[in-house]
Amino acid sequence: MAGPADLFNLADELLSFAAEALDTIPTFTGLEDLDGAPVRQVVTVGLPVDDCDQLSVYVPVIGEAGTTPGGLGAAARPRAGRLDHTSLNIRIIRCCMPIGAESSSGDYSSPTVQQLSAAGQQIYADGWALWNHLHNVKASGHFLTLCDEMFFDGIVPVTPSGACGGWVMFTRAQLDGYTEMLGS
């Protein structure tokens, strides 16, 4: 039965599929040394803090999709129905980015090319696994148990900060509202 828990349940289901996507990484030949999903997995309220390896899902916006029969804007026509679109962001953060070091004499040494490339390999694998696996889950029909439609609006890298870097994947779902008894 539809109700107030629907949004959390949708975010939690998306988190499970995202973890499943990341867990596929070390199953590929040549990628056995890369990590799967981090242990820390959470549905957060708002933008999560990037302070450790973490996979999170959060809802930045709930809005209404355009329904323009007859060309009337949403504010100008009588309300007969609505299409609720819920944005859900998936954020994977790895704290594997190499940082430079300062010697006792104050000299700075940059991370090596090999260190930077190794971190890049993990983070690129994370982004590509999320993108591909979630498309495959959607195509299989497994994801549409709680929502009617799912849209993938892109994936962008998180600007490295300190030793952390990763991705944010932007999704939207049509999540129907629920009816309720209104009192006097």
C-alpha positions in Angstrom: 0.0 0.0 0.0 1.3 3.4 -0.9 2.2 5.8 1.9 4.8 8.1 3.4 7.5 5.4 3.5 7.6 5.1 -0.3 10.3 7.7 -0.9 12.7 6.1 1.6 11.9 2.6 0.2 12.7 3.8 -3.4 16.0 5.4 -2.2 16.9 2.3 -0.3 16.2 0.0 -3.3 18.4 2.3 -5.5 21.1 2.0 -2.9 21.0 -1.8 -3.1 21.3 -1.8 -6.9 24.2 0.7 -6.7 26.0 -1.6 -4.3 25.3 -4.5 -6.5 26.8 -2.6 -9.4 30.0 -1.8 -7.5 30.3 -5.4 -6.3 30.6 -6.5 -10.0 33.9 -4.7 -10.4 36.3 -7.2 -8.9 34.5 -10.1 -10.7 36.0 -9.0 -14.1 39.3 -10.4 -15.3 42.1 -7.9 -14.6 40.1 -6.0 -12.0 40.4 -8.4 -9.1 42.5 -5.9 -7.1 39.9 -3.2 -7.3 37.3 -2.8 -4.6 33.6 -3.5 -4.8 31.0 -1.6 -2.9 32.2 0.1 0.3 31.0 -1.2 3.6 29.5 2.1 4.5 26.2 2.4 2.6 23.5 4.9 3.6 20.4 6.7 2.5 21.2 10.2 3.7 19.1 13.3 4.2 20.7 15.9 1.9 24.2 15.9 0.6 26.4 13.5 2.5 29.8 14.4 4.0 32.8 13.0 2.1 35.0 11.8 4.9 35.4 8.1 4.1 34.7 5.4 1.5 30.9 5.6 1.2 28.1 4.9 -1.1 25.0 7.0 -0.5 21.7 7.9 -2.1 19.9 11.1 -1.3 16.9 13.1 -2.6 17.8 16.6 -3.6 14.5 17.6 -5.3 10.9 16.4 -5.5 9.0 18.1 -8.3 6.2 17.8 -10.8 6.6 16.7 -14.4 5.0 18.8 -17.1 1.4 17.8 -17.9 0.3 20.2 -20.6 -2.9 19.1 -22.3 -4.2 21.8 -24.5 -1.0 23.8 -24.0 -2.1 25.2 -20.7 0.7 25.7 -18.1 0.4 23.8 -14.8 -0.8 27.0 -12.9 -3.5 27.9 -15.5 -5.5 24.7 -15.7 -7.7 22.8 -13.3 -5.8 20.1 -11.4 -7.0 16.6 -12.5 -3.8 14.8 -11.7 -0.1 15.1 -11.4 3.2 13.3 -12.3 5.5 13.4 -9.3 9.2 13.2 -10.3 11.6 12.5 -7.5 15.3 13.1 -8.1 17.6 10.6 -6.4 21.4 11.1 -6.5 23.8 8.2 -6.0 27.2 9.3 -4.6 30.2 7.0 -4.5 33.2 8.4 -2.7 36.6 6.6 -2.4 39.3 7.9 -0.2 42.1 6.4 -2.4 43.3 9.6 -4.1 47.0 10.0 -3.5 48.1 13.3 -2.0 51.6 14.8 -2.0 53.9 14.8 1.0 56.0 17.5 2.6 59.4 16.7 3.8 60.9 17.9 7.1 62.7 20.6 5.2 59.5 21.9 3.7 59.9 20.4 0.2 56.8 19.1 -1.5 56.7 15.9 -3.5 53.7 15.2 -5.8 52.1 11.8 -6.0 53.5 9.6 -8.7 51.9 9.0 -12.0 51.4 5.4 -11.0 49.6 6.3 -7.8 47.3 8.7 -9.7 46.6 6.2 -12.4 45.7 3.4 -9.8 43.2 5.8 -8.1 41.8 6.7 -11.5 41.3 3.1 -12.4 39.2 2.4 -9.3 37.1 5.6 -9.7 36.5 5.2 -13.4 35.5 1.5 -12.8 33.0 2.8 -10.1 31.4 5.3 -12.5 31.2 2.9 -15.5 29.8 0.0 -13.4 27.1 2.2 -11.9 26.1 3.6 -15.3 26.0 0.2 -17.0 24.6 -1.9 -14.3 21.7 0.4 -13.4 20.7 0.7 -17.1 20.7 -3.2 -17.2 18.6 -3.4 -14.0 16.1 -0.9 -15.5 15.9 -2.8 -18.8 15.3 -6.0 -17.0 12.3 -4.5 -15.2 13.7 -5.3 -11.7 13.9 -1.6 -10.7 10.4 -0.6 -11.6 8.8 -2.3 -8.6 8.3 0.9 -6.6 8.2 3.5 -9.4 6.6 3.8 -12.9 9.5 5.3 -14.8 13.2 5.8 -14.2 15.4 8.4 -15.9 19.2 8.6 -15.9 20.2 12.2 -16.2 23.9 11.8 -16.2 26.9 11.0 -14.0 29.7 13.5 -13.2 32.9 13.1 -11.3 33.2 14.6 -7.8 36.1 17.1 -7.7 38.8 15.4 -5.6 39.3 17.0 -2.2 41.9 15.8 0.2 42.2 12.1 -0.5 38.6 11.6 -1.7 37.1 11.5 -5.2 34.3 9.7 -6.9 31.0 10.2 -8.8 27.5 11.5 -8.5 24.9 9.8 -10.7 21.7 11.8 -11.2 18.4 9.8 -11.6 14.7 10.7 -11.5 11.8 8.4 -10.9 8.1 8.9 -11.4 6.8 8.0 -7.9 3.1 8.1 -7.6 1.7 9.9 -4.6 -0.8 8.3 -2.2 -4.4 9.0 -1.3 -5.4 10.0 2.2 -8.5 10.7 4.0 -8.8 14.4 4.6 -10.7 15.4 7.8 -12.8 18.5 8.5 
